[in-house]
Amino acid sequence: MKHLIIFSLLFINFIVKAQTYTIDKIVSNTNGFTGPMTGVPGDLFSSTITFSNTGNNDIILFMNRYKNNIPPYWGDCYCYLNCHNVYQDTISVFIQPHATADVSIQFKTDSVNPGIAKVGFSVYQIGFQNNVQDIQMTASTMNNVGLPQNTIQNAPMVFPNPTQHALNISSGESIQSIILYNMLGELQNEYKNIEAGTFNLNMAEFANGLYLLEVTSGQKTFTQNIIKN
């Protein structure tokens, strides 16, 4: 009988201390419209996480932003009860029994330069620090750059793409400048006062990945995604 009582108490204690939070859904939107966080410079992205407490007791969730790889002039912040400072990496979320709580992550983008943000969050219920859930988010303003060449009048020809070494740029008008950005919108190199119809860009010095090429030719500026492999 003694062993049975001890076992019962341990069993009850286990039930009381069971983790009770779940993630019901994650909904992202662009400029207030539901859909992937992809668009063009100046767009406003957000992703809302709905947490649920399935238990009979109040719980507190701890949320930590451990990765925040965003382009220059971007900002991302928590919005829970109110929107927090962009430099705040952690928040605590209080959820009553059998209730839900929403936490939104908002991304304010650079209005000029395209880029890609990669952000990571860890979440756990207070009292269950060893049971951490990982959430990854990506937001991009490179969605509508680099349109096919035949859709843009007088657009320069850029080839080969993807490329391993040389990238050839040819235009029917004089090329004034060429600027290369990485996927975070960081300037990689800039070539000015070219004043020629062709240019050979050596990509061998750059790491493999996605880049944004900006070519100013005549009175227009054209952009195109470049893949270095």
NUZANU-809769 format. One line per 2 residues: number of its first residue (from 0); for each residue x negated, y, z of N, C-alpha, C. Coordinates in steps of 0.001 Angstrom, whole numbers. Layout:
NUM	X Y Z X Y Z X Y Z ~ ...
! end
This chain:
0	-835 -1205 0 0 0 0 -874 1262 0 ~ -1988 1223 790 -2878 2361 874 -3457 2687 -496
2	-3898 1674 -1221 -4467 1892 -2553 -3406 2446 -3505 ~ -2185 2001 -3340 -1104 2471 -4202 -839 3950 -3966
4	-870 4388 -2698 -636 5800 -2370 -1743 6673 -2954 ~ -3001 6235 -2794 -4140 6994 -3327 -4036 7118 -4845
6	-3696 6021 -5509 -3551 6029 -6959 -2439 6988 -7387 ~ -1330 6983 -6634 -205 7862 -6959 -599 9318 -6831
8	-1340 9651 -5753 -1764 11031 -5555 -2702 11481 -6663 ~ -3625 10600 -7045 -4539 10923 -8130 -3773 11119 -9433
10	-2773 10303 -9662 -1989 10393 -10889 -1211 11711 -10932 ~ -616 12080 -9776 135 13344 -9706 -808 14521 -9908
12	-1982 14456 -9281 -2958 15526 -9415 -3390 15696 -10861 ~ -3542 14587 -11570 -3938 14618 -12976 -2867 15308 -13821
14	-1607 15008 -13524 -513 15615 -14286 -461 17120 -14052 ~ -611 17535 -12798 -542 18953 -12455 -1638 19733 -13170
16	-2810 19138 -13309 -3948 19839 -13881 -4108 19624 -15380 ~ -3142 19040 -16018 -3262 18795 -17453 -3205 20107 -18222
18	-4020 20180 -19259 -3998 21360 -20122 -2647 21455 -20821 ~ -2080 22660 -20876 -722 22787 -21415 -609 23777 -22574
20	-1722 24304 -23068 -1592 25262 -24162 -1799 24587 -25517 ~ -1121 25140 -26516 -1300 24689 -27897 -1309 25915 -28808
22	-1834 25737 -30001 -1741 26779 -31027 -597 26386 -31953 ~ 472 27170 -31929 1645 26850 -32746 1405 27134 -34219
24	799 28299 -34505 576 28671 -35898 -399 29835 -35977 ~ -999 29993 -37152 -1848 31148 -37458 -1349 31713 -38783
26	-907 32962 -38766 -343 33593 -39957 -1189 34803 -40327 ~ -1702 34843 -41545 -2509 35966 -42000 -1712 36823 -42975
28	-2111 38076 -43100 -1450 38958 -44058 -2398 40025 -44557 ~ -2053 40599 -45693 -2807 41686 -46304 -1870 42872 -46494
30	-2217 43986 -45882 -1397 45205 -45962 45 44947 -45541 ~ 228 44057 -44561 1555 43787 -44027 2320 42693 -44739
32	1763 42132 -45818 2432 41070 -46565 1747 39736 -46280 ~ 2535 38738 -45933 1993 37426 -45586 1216 36823 -46746
34	44 36325 -46459 -797 35702 -47474 -2249 35713 -47038 ~ -3141 35135 -47843 -4564 35067 -47501 -5162 36458 -47319
36	-6201 36555 -46489 -6880 37828 -46260 -7898 38077 -47357 ~ -7405 38289 -48563 -8243 38607 -49711 -7639 39787 -50443
38	-8488 40671 -50930 -7981 41840 -51633 -9105 42702 -52150 ~ -8934 44003 -52064 -9895 44962 -52594 -10302 45925 -51483
40	-11404 46681 -51685 -11830 47635 -50655 -10698 48573 -50236 ~ -10596 48782 -48928 -9563 49637 -48386 -8360 48886 -47846
42	-8229 47598 -48176 -7106 46806 -47672 -7232 46594 -46168 ~ -6069 46418 -45527 -6023 46116 -44097 -5546 44684 -43913
44	-6359 43869 -43261 -6041 42461 -43042 -5723 42221 -41567 ~ -4933 41196 -41318 -4734 40742 -39944 -4360 39266 -39948
46	-4670 38617 -38844 -4323 37212 -38673 -3779 37041 -37257 ~ -2551 36541 -37149 -1879 36432 -35847 -1839 34977 -35389
48	-2365 34726 -34191 -2379 33390 -33597 -1274 33325 -32554 ~ -398 32338 -32672 670 32143 -31695 290 31002 -30760
50	56 31341 -29487 -268 30360 -28468 1007 29981 -27717 ~ 1118 28723 -27308 2289 28245 -26590 1867 27567 -25291
52	2627 27816 -24227 2437 27135 -22942 3565 26119 -22780 ~ 3234 24848 -22867 4246 23786 -22782 4476 23307 -21356
54	3752 23879 -20391 3859 23408 -19011 4814 24224 -18160 ~ 4868 23865 -16886 5781 24503 -15930 5105 25561 -15071
56	3851 25871 -15362 3117 26854 -14573 2534 27936 -15486 ~ 2301 29119 -14910 1620 30175 -15649 210 29700 -16016
58	-265 30115 -17181 -1636 29786 -17571 -2317 31044 -18111 ~ -3637 31005 -18120 -4437 32085 -18691 -5408 31465 -19689
60	-5444 32024 -20899 -6388 31598 -21919 -7535 32601 -21992 ~ -8730 32088 -22201 -9903 32934 -22399 -10304 32841 -23859
62	-10423 33991 -24521 -10748 34031 -25951 -12024 34843 -26141 ~ -12990 34256 -26843 -14297 34892 -27015 -14679 34937 -28495
64	-15012 36120 -28962 -15526 36275 -30331 -17044 36074 -30284 ~ -17503 34912 -30734 -18925 34584 -30640 -19662 34833 -31953
66	-18924 35006 -33042 -19550 35302 -34332 -18797 36450 -34978 ~ -19531 37476 -35410 -18884 38641 -36000 -19731 39171 -37154
68	-19774 38390 -38220 -20548 38763 -39402 -19659 39577 -40344 ~ -19710 40885 -40191 -18875 41751 -41019 -19762 42734 -41773
70	-19316 43190 -42964 -20099 44159 -43732 -20178 45509 -43024 ~ -21129 46344 -43436 -21201 47702 -42877 -19898 48453 -43095
72	-19536 49262 -42126 -18337 50117 -42171 -17035 49330 -42048 ~ -17112 48039 -41759 -15917 47270 -41404 -15757 47308 -39881
74	-14552 46999 -39445 -14294 46846 -38020 -13229 45787 -37811 ~ -13357 44981 -36755 -12325 44004 -36437 -12092 44011 -34927
76	-10831 43872 -34537 -10508 43989 -33116 -9328 43101 -32755 ~ -9221 42816 -31445 -8065 42098 -30909 -6880 43054 -30796
78	-5693 42534 -31053 -4462 43252 -30727 -3593 42308 -29892 ~ -3650 42502 -28582 -2842 41725 -27630 -2309 42698 -26593
80	-1009 42894 -26569 -343 43915 -25770 -652 45305 -26326 ~ -1913 45564 -26613 -2315 46780 -27328 -3588 46442 -28095
82	-3967 47290 -29040 -5182 47032 -29818 -6401 47471 -29014 ~ -7410 46607 -28982 -8585 46822 -28161 -9716 47450 -28961
84	-10752 47832 -28239 -11942 48395 -28858 -12612 47363 -29751 ~ -13163 47813 -30890 -13789 46880 -31835 -15006 46181 -31230
86	-15585 46749 -30161 -16769 46156 -29539 -16412 45137 -28459 ~ -15128 44978 -28163 -14714 44030 -27130 -14645 42622 -27703
88	-15479 41732 -27184 -15570 40372 -27716 -14677 39378 -26992 ~ -14236 39692 -25773 -13462 38728 -24997 -12161 39341 -24496
90	-11131 38502 -24408 -9869 38911 -23786 -9303 37720 -23018 ~ -8401 38019 -22084 -7653 36992 -21374 -6186 37112 -21757
92	-5556 35974 -22027 -4170 35952 -22497 -3320 35228 -21460 ~ -2326 35919 -20896 -1441 35352 -19881 -176 34819 -20551
94	195 33572 -20243 1392 32973 -20837 2229 32321 -19740 ~ 3476 32702 -19670 4399 32124 -18694 4819 30717 -19124
96	5429 29945 -18219 5854 28577 -18557 6811 28556 -19756 ~ 6578 27625 -20635 7444 27391 -21799 7656 28675 -22611
98	6602 29466 -22722 6663 30719 -23475 5504 30772 -24467 ~ 5521 31795 -25306 4462 31973 -26298 3840 33358 -26145
100	2665 33516 -26719 1982 34810 -26749 1262 34941 -28085 ~ 1320 36126 -28682 677 36379 -29963 -575 37228 -29766
102	-1649 36803 -30419 -2882 37595 -30461 -3217 37817 -31926 ~ -3343 39087 -32337 -3684 39404 -33721 -5123 39879 -33801
104	-5788 39477 -34877 -7120 39974 -35192 -6962 40874 -36407 ~ -7312 42146 -36272 -7168 43082 -37382 -8528 43421 -37975
106	-8565 43474 -39304 -9783 43819 -40037 -9560 45120 -40794 ~ -10334 46136 -40466 -10328 47384 -41221 -11539 47359 -42138
108	-11312 47475 -43440 -12389 47284 -44405 -12996 48612 -44852 ~ -14150 48491 -45490 -14782 49633 -46146 -13916 50018 -47347
110	-13637 51284 -47513 -12750 51726 -48596 -13445 51781 -49951 ~ -14771 51574 -49976 -15509 51702 -51238 -16186 50385 -51634
112	-17032 49874 -50762 -17854 48714 -51105 -17164 47408 -50740 ~ -17091 46452 -51676 -16497 45145 -51365 -17404 44311 -50475
114	-16836 43341 -49810 -17630 42477 -48948 -16801 41340 -48372 ~ -17469 40483 -47621 -16821 39325 -47010 -17172 39293 -45526
116	-16158 39119 -44680 -16357 39008 -43233 -16107 37575 -42794 ~ -16978 37067 -41931 -16822 35735 -41355 -16897 35875 -39842
118	-15784 35528 -39161 -15673 35741 -37722 -15274 34429 -37056 ~ -15863 34161 -35890 -15561 32930 -35168 -15125 33221 -33740
120	-14131 32457 -33245 -13606 32621 -31901 -13567 31266 -31194 ~ -13822 31285 -29900 -13622 30094 -29076 -12511 30383 -28082
122	-11679 29368 -27827 -10525 29529 -26932 -10468 28356 -25970 ~ -10207 28639 -24699 -9927 27550 -23758 -8987 28049 -22675
124	-8285 27117 -22070 -7400 27425 -20947 -8237 27471 -19669 ~ -8052 28517 -18861 -8805 28638 -17611 -8590 27381 -16767
126	-9701 26791 -16342 -9656 25527 -15617 -10055 24351 -16481 ~ -10156 24595 -17793 -10521 23540 -18748 -11620 24055 -19672
128	-12687 24579 -19064 -13771 25198 -19824 -14493 24231 -20742 ~ -14377 22939 -20487 -15060 21962 -21333 -14237 21572 -22559
130	-13021 22086 -22634 -12151 21755 -23768 -11947 23014 -24606 ~ -12936 23333 -25408 -12949 24584 -26176 -12461 24329 -27596
132	-11606 25207 -28068 -11110 25121 -29444 -11757 26228 -30267 ~ -12188 25887 -31471 -12889 26832 -32333 -11964 27319 -33449
134	-11962 28638 -33684 -11152 29236 -34741 -12068 30058 -35647 ~ -12026 29796 -36931 -12827 30526 -37911 -11918 31341 -38817
136	-12325 32574 -39117 -11553 33437 -40008 -12469 34068 -41049 ~ -11943 34216 -42265 -12676 34868 -43346 -11776 35908 -43997
138	-12305 37086 -44223 -11583 38144 -44930 -12482 38674 -46035 ~ -11921 38896 -47217 -12735 39296 -48363 -12067 40400 -49165
140	-12864 41385 -49559 -12374 42421 -50476 -13037 42288 -51843 ~ -13477 41082 -52162 -14117 40820 -53454 -13173 40095 -54402
142	-11903 40047 -54054 -10944 39248 -54816 -10734 39737 -56238 ~ -10665 41054 -56429 -10304 41599 -57737 -11443 42322 -58423
144	-12676 42048 -58006 -13817 42631 -58703 -14368 41605 -59661 ~ -15122 42086 -60621 -15696 41169 -61595 -14652 40557 -62499
146	-13760 41360 -63078 -12765 40845 -64000 -13438 40288 -65240 ~ -12831 39322 -65933 -13415 38805 -67168 -13777 39935 -68126
148	-14899 39774 -68808 -15415 40848 -69645 -14436 41288 -70724 ~ -13663 40352 -71290 -12781 40713 -72388 -11544 41474 -71938
150	-11389 41686 -70616 -10241 42443 -70124 -10587 43897 -69859 ~ -11869 44270 -69964 -12305 45619 -69676 -12961 46206 -70924
152	-12447 47314 -71369 -12970 47919 -72584 -14409 48389 -72379 ~ -15282 48015 -73314 -16686 48427 -73320 -17465 47935 -72099
154	-16981 46894 -71455 -17695 46371 -70288 -19007 45731 -70719 ~ -20070 45875 -69922 -21354 45251 -70251 -21239 43723 -70250
156	-22059 43079 -71056 -22180 41626 -71030 -23222 41246 -69985 ~ -22866 40301 -69095 -23768 39844 -68043 -23884 38328 -68150
158	-25101 37820 -68386 -25282 36393 -68611 -26726 36006 -68297 ~ -27003 34715 -67981 -26012 33671 -67670 -25474 33863 -66261
160	-24308 33362 -66001 -23675 33475 -64690 -22849 32211 -64430 ~ -23297 31313 -63543 -24370 31437 -62549 -25762 31487 -63188
162	-26723 31942 -62387 -28092 32037 -62861 -29058 31572 -61781 ~ -30208 31099 -62217 -31265 30719 -61278 -32381 31755 -61247
164	-32639 32383 -62401 -33770 33301 -62498 -33354 34647 -63081 ~ -33340 34732 -64413 -33082 36007 -65074 -31591 36232 -65281
166	-31183 37498 -65126 -29817 37913 -65402 -29897 39018 -66450 ~ -29327 38751 -67610 -29381 39701 -68712 -28140 40585 -68715
168	-28363 41887 -68805 -27268 42850 -68812 -27373 43655 -70092 ~ -26315 43636 -70882 -26320 44309 -72180 -25064 45154 -72322
170	-25235 46401 -72750 -24103 47309 -72876 -24169 48051 -74201 ~ -22989 48378 -74738 -22931 49164 -75965 -23261 50621 -75732
172	-23312 51019 -74460 -23692 52377 -74096 -24902 52336 -73178 ~ -25539 53469 -73020 -26732 53536 -72189 -26395 53212 -70737
174	-27221 52355 -70114 -27031 51970 -68703 -27774 52976 -67825 ~ -27023 53617 -66920 -27655 54581 -66020 -28221 53915 -64762
176	-27455 53012 -64167 -27912 52399 -62917 -27314 51010 -62747 ~ -27998 50198 -61939 -27546 48860 -61588 -27788 48684 -60094
178	-26750 48247 -59379 -26854 48044 -57930 -26404 46625 -57610 ~ -27133 45954 -56741 -26818 44587 -56349 -26543 44536 -54852
180	-25356 43960 -54478 -24982 43781 -53083 -24870 42282 -52784 ~ -25098 41915 -51518 -24828 40535 -51127 -23377 40386 -50695
182	-22995 39199 -50225 -21602 38906 -49905 -21090 39712 -48712 ~ -21999 40292 -47923 -21596 41117 -46791 -21517 42587 -47155
184	-21745 42896 -48436 -21718 44285 -48866 -23001 45031 -48580 ~ -24078 44313 -48240 -25359 44940 -47930 -26157 45150 -49223
186	-26734 46323 -49363 -27521 46649 -50550 -28756 45756 -50634 ~ -28935 45102 -51783 -30097 44236 -52004 -31162 44916 -52851
188	-30718 45618 -53893 -31657 46357 -54734 -30890 47347 -55585 ~ -31577 48394 -56011 -30944 49440 -56809 -31915 49873 -57906
190	-31419 49946 -59114 -32242 50311 -60268 -31610 51548 -60911 ~ -32342 52665 -60919 -31792 53925 -61413 -32561 54410 -62639
192	-31915 55361 -63340 -32537 56008 -64503 -33027 54999 -65536 ~ -32203 54002 -65809 -32585 52967 -66780 -32554 53537 -68187
194	-31441 54199 -68536 -31289 54881 -69821 -31653 53980 -70995 ~ -31098 52760 -70978 -31291 51816 -72084 -30038 50962 -72183
196	-29906 50268 -73315 -28718 49449 -73529 -28819 48058 -72946 ~ -30037 47644 -72543 -30236 46307 -71975 -31111 46386 -70736
198	-30952 45375 -69874 -31774 45312 -68668 -31886 43861 -68258 ~ -33091 43463 -67818 -33325 42109 -67338 -33561 42156 -65837
200	-32624 41540 -65078 -32692 41556 -63617 -33226 40217 -63126 ~ -34342 40251 -62398 -34953 39040 -61861 -34241 38637 -60577
202	-33485 37533 -60620 -32744 37051 -59454 -33534 36030 -58646 ~ -34733 35667 -59105 -35516 34612 -58442 -35878 34997 -57009
204	-35992 36297 -56742 -36413 36746 -55410 -35290 36732 -54384 ~ -34055 36474 -54841 -32899 36503 -53941 -32463 35095 -53560
206	-31908 34965 -52374 -31428 33666 -51899 -30189 33233 -52684 ~ -29929 31935 -52702 -28735 31425 -53362 -27486 31954 -52672
208	-26470 32236 -53472 -25224 32719 -52896 -24463 33614 -53861 ~ -23460 34295 -53311 -22587 35173 -54088 -23046 36613 -53942
210	-23113 37331 -55079 -23525 38725 -55087 -22517 39559 -55877 ~ -22566 40840 -55648 -21742 41777 -56408 -22667 42691 -57196
212	-22481 42711 -58511 -23284 43541 -59397 -22462 44757 -59814 ~ -23032 45926 -59652 -22363 47175 -60035 -23195 47853 -61116
214	-22603 48015 -62296 -23302 48580 -63450 -22611 49877 -63862 ~ -23384 50955 -63920 -22867 52227 -64418 -23381 52422 -65827
216	-22450 52473 -66778 -22786 52582 -68198 -21870 53614 -68828 ~ -22462 54587 -69532 -21645 55659 -70075 -21061 56465 -68931
218	-19748 56621 -68909 -19076 57371 -67860 -18303 56453 -66913 ~ -18551 55128 -66990 -17767 54181 -66211 -18680 53300 -65355
220	-18116 52801 -64259 -18817 51859 -63402 -18059 50541 -63408 ~ -18761 49445 -63673 -18167 48110 -63754 -18755 47240 -62647
222	-17938 46340 -62110 -18398 45408 -61086 -18112 43986 -61512 ~ -19000 43069 -61083 -18809 41657 -61412 -19471 40793 -60352
224	-18812 39693 -60002 -19405 38701 -59098 -20498 37935 -59811 ~ -21629 37739 -59134 -22748 36968 -59669 -23061 35832 -58711
226	-23265 34645 -59266 -23641 33496 -58455 -25095 33151 -58713 ~ -25907 33153 -57665 -27301 32732 -57770 -27392 31311 -57216
228	-27886 30368 -58039 -27996 28974 -57570 -29363 28420 -57863
! end
